[in-house]
Amino acid sequence: MPSSCRIAIVGGGLAGLAAANALQTFGIKAEVFETAPALGEIGAAVNVSPQAVKALQAIGVGDKIAAVGNTSPGIYTRNMQTGEFLELNDRQKAAARYGAPYYTFHRADLLDALASGIDSSSVHLGHRLTGIEERANANVLTFANGTQVEAEYVIAADGVRSVIRQALYGTDNPTYTGQMVWRALLNGSTVPEDVLEPTGHIQWVGPGCHLLAYYIRGKKLVNIVTQEDTDKWVEEGWSTRGDCDEMRASFPNPEPRLAKLLSVVTECSKWGLFTRPLTQNWGRGRIQLVGDAAHAMLPNAGQGACQAFEDSYILARWLEASRDPAEAFANFRRIRVPRVHGVQRLSIANARFKHMRDSAAQKASIAAGKSSVHGSSDWVWGYDLIRDWDKEPSVPATYAA
Ligand SMILES: Cc1cc2nc3c(=O)[nH]c(=O)nc-3n(C[C@H](O)[C@H](O)[C@H](O)COP(=O)(O)OP(=O)(O)OC[C@H]3O[C@@H](n4cnc5c(N)ncnc54)[C@H](O)[C@@H]3O)c2cc1C
């Protein structure tokens, strides 16, 4: 005999735990089912922009995230080979303009902050979902540990390889983008200070690639994340160990500061980027997909997790406002899909511009104010979801369908 609950959240990553906090904030009970034996994020850092910080504040974790987040003056972009300054993405101005900080976190700290906001008895670890059966009045969830749970409504937050997505839409699998990232986490004391001057958050762009390095946990750690166009096949996952010399060789003729940084890398991982085309397949009936399960995207706008935080707040508002959760889910999709598609398009456009092979043309375009390595983020960061959660947000024509 299966146990039962009204709302099940499948997946206890950033999206699932944010959804659990949001539902709790609006007095809605939910149970979280997570495959891992303990909550935790491996991997390195994540950036959260002002509109998503507002969502986290509104779901009750503002003080907790403020205690573990870094703020930097901004991202300072240089040419990878010459070191020449290209652009400053001023985060202090952005924070003042949008009324919330721009944080960088160690992922584990952000997940801990989210986990500490919810009642641990509602989190069921060691529950790997293997199947979902849609019935007229409920969904039956089957887990690898032999348990079954009958949930009236399901929020699928089980990531880019979502089992629920696959059950609903078949072979809607994410495909390899032909882009890969290297990641490394360094002890801050091993990185000479001048490497990350002047802002502590530096980006180098070169032909077909870029590399970001910045402090997290104060100055205790330096996070490195890169991205490059490649014709090699690379698996997805934090645990694919990389070869540091191969990583260094990916950035030929680096300017002296970048060369110094690369020389102190002793461990790295590599990760293939997988995504799926823009899709309206975000759930149906009693099932709602959120986070990467709904809308995995390239990391180039720094928005994958941010959009999951927006999802959480807006979904909870609709659930609070509607008598029928299935109607709330449909309204959620109506409001969210156009905005998230816009952000997905922005991510693709940013990757293209950052990886331009003609660096002179890239520089000229930035200098003329025509382009930016960060794309136009005003409409993303300036979104007031607390005020406008039930309105269709506007998306600039360049990023609209
Ligand atoms: C290189 C890189 C850099 C990025 N940088 C940023 C950034 O700076 N800012 C930003 O906003 N975003 C960034 N992102 C995107 C961000 O990491 C993701 O969008 C975010 O982690 C998605 O969270 P999620 O909870 O939807 O999915 P996941 O983090 O994948 O979590 C899914 C959870 O579901 C669980 N799960 C999976 N299958 C099952 C199952 N069958 N049963 C039960 N549980 C299951 C998993 O164990 C996991 O806990 C970046 C991504 C990459 C690759």
The ligand as an SDF file (V2000), in Angstrom:
LIG
                    3D

 53 58  0  0  0  0  0  0  0  0999 V2000
   29.4300   25.2330  -15.6820 C   0  0  0  0  0  0  0  0  0  0  0  0
   28.1310   25.7090  -15.1260 C   0  0  0  0  0  0  0  0  0  0  0  0
   28.0850   26.9430  -14.4780 C   0  0  0  0  0  0  0  0  0  0  0  0
   26.8610   27.4230  -13.9950 C   0  0  0  0  0  0  0  0  0  0  0  0
   26.8240   28.6370  -13.3760 N   0  0  0  0  0  0  0  0  0  0  0  0
   25.6410   29.1540  -12.9560 C   0  0  0  0  0  0  0  0  0  0  0  0
   25.5670   30.4360  -12.3250 C   0  0  0  0  0  0  0  0  0  0  0  0
   26.5840   31.0900  -12.1100 O   0  0  0  0  0  0  0  0  0  0  0  0
   24.3400   30.9040  -11.9650 N   0  0  0  0  0  0  0  0  0  0  0  0
   23.2010   30.1870  -12.1600 C   0  0  0  0  0  0  0  0  0  0  0  0
   22.1110   30.6710  -11.8180 O   0  0  0  0  0  0  0  0  0  0  0  0
   23.2450   28.9590  -12.7230 N   0  0  0  0  0  0  0  0  0  0  0  0
   24.4250   28.4230  -13.1230 C   0  0  0  0  0  0  0  0  0  0  0  0
   24.4790   27.1730  -13.6850 N   0  0  0  0  0  0  0  0  0  0  0  0
   23.2290   26.3930  -13.8220 C   0  0  0  0  0  0  0  0  0  0  0  0
   22.8480   25.7190  -12.5090 C   0  0  0  0  0  0  0  0  0  0  0  0
   23.9520   24.9830  -12.0170 O   0  0  0  0  0  0  0  0  0  0  0  0
   21.6640   24.7840  -12.7280 C   0  0  0  0  0  0  0  0  0  0  0  0
   20.6640   25.4470  -13.4600 O   0  0  0  0  0  0  0  0  0  0  0  0
   21.0790   24.3410  -11.3880 C   0  0  0  0  0  0  0  0  0  0  0  0
   22.0330   23.6710  -10.6040 O   0  0  0  0  0  0  0  0  0  0  0  0
   19.8690   23.4290  -11.6440 C   0  0  0  0  0  0  0  0  0  0  0  0
   19.3550   23.0050  -10.4150 O   0  0  0  0  0  0  0  0  0  0  0  0
   18.2790   21.8310  -10.3880 P   0  0  0  0  0  0  0  0  0  0  0  0
   17.9470   21.6640   -8.9380 O   0  0  0  0  0  0  0  0  0  0  0  0
   17.2010   22.0890  -11.3700 O   0  0  0  0  0  0  0  0  0  0  0  0
   19.0500   20.5620  -10.9340 O   0  0  0  0  0  0  0  0  0  0  0  0
   20.2160   19.7330  -10.2380 P   0  0  0  0  0  0  0  0  0  0  0  0
   21.1810   20.6500   -9.5940 O   0  0  0  0  0  0  0  0  0  0  0  0
   20.7040   18.7760  -11.2590 O   0  0  0  0  0  0  0  0  0  0  0  0
   19.4750   18.9270   -9.0790 O   0  0  0  0  0  0  0  0  0  0  0  0
   18.6300   17.8300   -9.3460 C   0  0  0  0  0  0  0  0  0  0  0  0
   18.4440   17.0620   -8.0490 C   0  0  0  0  0  0  0  0  0  0  0  0
   17.5630   15.9900   -8.3060 O   0  0  0  0  0  0  0  0  0  0  0  0
   18.1280   14.7910   -7.8270 C   0  0  0  0  0  0  0  0  0  0  0  0
   17.6440   13.7170   -8.6750 N   0  0  0  0  0  0  0  0  0  0  0  0
   17.9860   13.4560   -9.9660 C   0  0  0  0  0  0  0  0  0  0  0  0
   17.3270   12.3710  -10.4260 N   0  0  0  0  0  0  0  0  0  0  0  0
   16.5510   11.9540   -9.4050 C   0  0  0  0  0  0  0  0  0  0  0  0
   15.6430   10.8650   -9.2730 C   0  0  0  0  0  0  0  0  0  0  0  0
   15.4380   10.0000  -10.2770 N   0  0  0  0  0  0  0  0  0  0  0  0
   14.9920   10.7040   -8.0850 N   0  0  0  0  0  0  0  0  0  0  0  0
   15.2040   11.5800   -7.0500 C   0  0  0  0  0  0  0  0  0  0  0  0
   16.0710   12.6040   -7.1310 N   0  0  0  0  0  0  0  0  0  0  0  0
   16.7390   12.7990   -8.2880 C   0  0  0  0  0  0  0  0  0  0  0  0
   19.6390   14.9910   -7.9280 C   0  0  0  0  0  0  0  0  0  0  0  0
   20.3520   14.1410   -7.0570 O   0  0  0  0  0  0  0  0  0  0  0  0
   19.7500   16.4540   -7.5360 C   0  0  0  0  0  0  0  0  0  0  0  0
   19.8440   16.6450   -6.1420 O   0  0  0  0  0  0  0  0  0  0  0  0
   25.6800   26.6590  -14.1510 C   0  0  0  0  0  0  0  0  0  0  0  0
   25.7380   25.4120  -14.7670 C   0  0  0  0  0  0  0  0  0  0  0  0
   26.9630   24.9290  -15.2460 C   0  0  0  0  0  0  0  0  0  0  0  0
   27.0080   23.5860  -15.9010 C   0  0  0  0  0  0  0  0  0  0  0  0
  1  2  1  0
  2  3  1  0
  2 52  2  0
  3  4  2  0
  4  5  1  0
  4 50  1  0
  5  6  2  0
  6  7  1  0
  6 13  1  0
  7  8  2  0
  7  9  1  0
  9 10  1  0
 10 11  2  0
 10 12  1  0
 12 13  2  0
 13 14  1  0
 14 15  1  0
 14 50  1  0
 15 16  1  0
 16 17  1  0
 16 18  1  0
 18 19  1  0
 18 20  1  0
 20 21  1  0
 20 22  1  0
 22 23  1  0
 23 24  1  0
 24 25  2  0
 24 26  1  0
 24 27  1  0
 27 28  1  0
 28 29  2  0
 28 30  1  0
 28 31  1  0
 31 32  1  0
 32 33  1  0
 33 34  1  0
 33 48  1  0
 34 35  1  0
 35 36  1  0
 35 46  1  0
 36 37  1  0
 36 45  1  0
 37 38  2  0
 38 39  1  0
 39 40  1  0
 39 45  2  0
 40 41  1  0
 40 42  2  0
 42 43  1  0
 43 44  2  0
 44 45  1  0
 46 47  1  0
 46 48  1  0
 48 49  1  0
 50 51  2  0
 51 52  1  0
 52 53  1  0
M  END
$$$$
